[in-house]
Amino acid sequence: MKTIGKTLLAVSLLAASGASYAGACDAMEAEISAISGAVPKFTENGELHSISMYADATFIAPKRSLIRTARDEAELRAKSELAKFFEDAIARDTLAESLTEQAEKTDGAGNTEAVAVELKRASDAISSSTSAVISGIVKLDECVDTEGKFLIVRMGWKPEYARMAQNAKATAQGDGSEKTKAEERAKQKVKEANGYRKKSDLADDF
């Protein structure tokens, strides 16, 4: 009887955990559906205190690399919203293109399986005038819903963060070289990720 009780308790905890993962994005989904673009917050004196930007993106399967690429896309969209807020257009060569496809793969034994083919390209090419303004953006919140196959990010910006970022950039002006990394992708079995929500301690101050 004790063993049965422990088993039922373990199953209950597992179900509760799964439910919490499944509803990880409920609150943020309600927030993003109620707003559009960048959301400014002002002080009592009418000065700009902070700006929050929400953005979402989808992925075809709960694979870590697909989630990572969707995250990059959502963050790029959030930055674009801030740029629009300051009435600075994103340069025409900004690209955030999702070309994720689904295909079938058959091995030597004749077994066929569905695989996610990643053809995702995301490049952040923001005009120099805008990049100076949006420096210092921080991530405030993020959630991943593996059942709905989407994620939501909340980014934040403050005037003082932009100043600190510009000062740091000026200090490190000597090293302006960029390195390009080419990564070889080995064939591997897809590992499914769990849903989650990660909220920064800074979020409450925005």
Secondary structure, DSSP 4 states (H G I P E B T S, - for coil): -HHHHHHHHHHHHHHHHHHHHHTTTHHHHHHHHH--SEEEEE-TTS-EEEEEEEEEEE-SS-BHHHHHHHHHHHHHHHHHHHHHHTT-PPPTT-EEE---EEEEEE-TTS-EEEEEEP--EEE----HHHHHHSTT-EEEEEEEETTTTEEEEEEEE-HHHHHHHHHHHHHTTT--------------PPPBPPPEEEE-GGGGG-
